[in-house]
Amino acid sequence: MTSVLTQVAGSLRRRGGGADRPPDGFDRRLLAPMMLGSVLNPVNSSIISVALVPIGAAFGAPPSRTAWLISALYLATAIGQPVVGRLIDLFGPRRLFLAGTALTGLAGVVGMLAPNLWVLIGARVLLGFGTCAGYPAAMSLIRSEARRTGHDSPAGVLTALAVTTQTIAVVGPSLGGLLIGLGGWRTTLALNIPLALAGIALGLLRLPKTPLPERAEGEPRLAGLDLMGMGLFAVMLVSLLVFLMEPALGHLYLLAVVAVAAAAFAVRELHVDAPFIDLRVLGGNKPLLLTFARALLAYVVTYAFLYGYTQWLEEGRGLSASQTGLAQLPLFGTAIIVSTLTGRRPEIRGKLLAGAAGQVAACALLLVLHSASPIWLIVAVAIVVGVPQGLNSLALQNAVYHQADPERLASSAGLLRTFGYLGAIVASAANGAFFGQRAGTPGMHHLAWFMLAISVAFLVVTVVDRSLGRVGPATREIGQS
């Protein structure tokens, strides 16, 4: 994985034309820490997919319980991303990057030594919070470089970030299968230790130091931070996500908690001077809201495939963890190629339309699979899924970059990931509901119909959004924002 990041960074340096930091160009020394920090969350999101079955066997847990390994990370990250993003907006990326990367390494140690499933779930919570900083920090650095140079950052930089944030996530199953074959499922957690050490070293050496914001004498350091708003936001999300994981009549009270917390959050954010999420600005930015909605829909399908289909390959099709990882390699290769070829094109609407159509086609293909499906068909499915994987994450990221308030880009990037993780939680809940005790073919087909309906909704939301036609060629110069 690190070799892939190195090659992408090297390619960008060569295209940049020589010096690492020309006075009027993007500082390409930032690429390595940006990309490594951004890859921590997506790789940990996907690497667990091939480890769910062996972890369940080790601890005697069915798919409905091991699904919490997925949801724990997304629950922590869905809350942490906008919170850490806001902290980055206020205090700069370096401090949060280093703290988050250190927490990621600690989570790797806890997970590697976990004696039972619940400790392992706790490690995944730590991992979720630890990996929060990488992506919003990278988006903040891109924006700050644009301000420093007075020019929009190179399209290749955003492409590289898209590759490391979502596209490269599809290497997780292949990497996980390899690690499990070498040393068992615990190696998928231990991987975070060397990655965190490398991230800390790169952060210390290359990330710029930024001064702390000015404050009045005697004023607390966090005086400008909307802690109450963050707390209400967390209560709202936790209640919602716990209900989605185990929807039942006995848990309907959680929806009441969600409604009360949401109402209190809205009142708070509309009346505080420095809100955690500026609802006035966000409410007036309908294109950005539609982008968040598309992220939710797109990632329901992405993660339902990543976890549900992967589990089916092991239990329904009978492949080993290593074989399943190899079967997903074409997805990784296709996504990387698609992202690289389309990354420098400024248009966003066409990418989203093609990505939506690709998801519809991929879900339809899942309906023809069965327990004796030939390997060539499994490879074909992976290739088809790789196309929207390479298009959607890139287009959504670029849309937020151009649609968000420049002063809140990091927190807006965090919100994009939050909506994506809401989609992942919905996908995880769907996997548990359709599979139950075993990931068999009938359950996979039911899941495919659900994914197909979500894919059609994503396509419709994209078709009707005419504002996308104004994002890309006609966007403003970042340095003039």
Disulfide bonds with the S-S distance in Angstrom:
none
